[in-house]
Amino acid sequence: MRHVIIGSGAAGIAAAKTIRSINKDDEIIMVSSDDVIYSRCMLHKYLENNRDISSLNFVSDDFFSVNNIIWHKGKCATRVDTKNNCILLQDTTLSYDKLLIATGSDPVIPNVGKFRTATNVYGFRHLTDAEIIREKAKHAKKIIIIGAGLVGLDIAYALLELKKTLTVIEMVPQIMPLNLDSATATVYQKLFEQNGCNFKLNSKITNTISNEKGEITHVILETGENLTCDMIIMAAGVKPSVKFLEESNVKCEQGVKVDQYLRTSCENVYAAGDVTALGGIWSCAVKQGEVVAKNMCGIKTQFTDTFTAKNTINFFNLPTVSVGNINPTKDDTTLIRESHTCYQKIILRNSSIIGAILQGNIAHSGIWQYLIKNEVDISKLKKPVWDISFADFYGIDEKGQYTYNCI
């Protein structure tokens, strides 16, 4: 059996490990446009010179030899021929018995002004992006970051460490809207501003001005404000990397469409990780890689864990954890407790906790993640919500119901 994996990120590596653990003799071939293995989650650490390329690696140096995996590194898949069970690279063709698409995602470059053609606009998704930005930033005096999500703020924090002058532009009224509420976002915004970062929130870019070199020198906002810049970094979202699948018959919607077994619309072709758009965090990609590998090896396994695990954020030594649904509806109950050093919020729907944010004091965040993920009914617990602990539960009975220690 020959397994071909396109992509060497979290999902691809997890799949390769799992296949090898199940079948010692199956052939495994990995293809990746990258020529090194690295964690995308840590690219901002590389940008601020806190890590080198070797310390971004999340597998051992002998990973491929120990696991008997053939690695075609620095190679791009240009086409997938699902009728003949093969993939085309720039210089060769590889046949497969089982194919895994784990190509991840690419940065979105908005079709505004000259963003897509300018020579000083950069995405931030791949190691090559971080390498270019780190080099170009040495000489840049005014840098604009578009997008104030977690990735945009990671980039901003790294560049502030390099003493750069920054402006972050965001279309919505607060930073990190997917991870934080307005209270916790405001605290971080003030810390960034105190350290030299300028924000333009609730702002829309309408045009750009370029010089004769094809570089954008000014960004124009909807208000008419004109911002000067030397370079622009895009952190306004990602899109699944699927261009090479255009003639493959592999169905794509928001990402590669898969069923509960991570099978695509084509026989013997699977997908996992960011390319499926099922979840954009590391742990989710790893779990998908493990599940899809079992299915590729004939062990029928459903991917059911679509819960988004907790986001842990730490800027300027202020830790924050957000878990689950942090945007309550009018029918939800929101509980808040805060002091001058911490802020904690719990969101309840009916008899279950659906979301939590902890800033400053993040102790016991594990219990909230557990209760949210498992949709535990806490109405039987005769104690304040803030005092709930793992000790309040015995476990799960034969009917799949939680048994309580404190009722």
Secondary structure, DSSP 8 states (H G I E B T S, - for coil): -EEEEE--SHHHHHHHHHHHHH-SSSEEEEEES-SS---GGGHHHHHTTSS-HHHH--S-TTHHHHTTEEEEET--EEEEETTTTEEEESS-EEE-SEEEE---EEE----STTTTT-TTEE--SSHHHHHHHHHHHTT-SEEEEE--SHHHHHHHHHHHHTT-EEEEE-SSSSSSTTT--HHHHHHHHHHHHHTTEEEE-S--EEEEEE-TTS-EEEEEETTS-EEE-SEEEE-S-EEE--GGGTTS---BSSSB---TT-B-SSTTEEE-GGGGTS--SHHHHHHHHHHHHHHHTT------------EEEEETTEEEEEEE--S--TTSEEEEEE-SS-EEEEEEETTEEEEEEEES--TTHHHHHHHHHTT-B-TT--S-GGG--GGGEEEE-TTS-EEES--
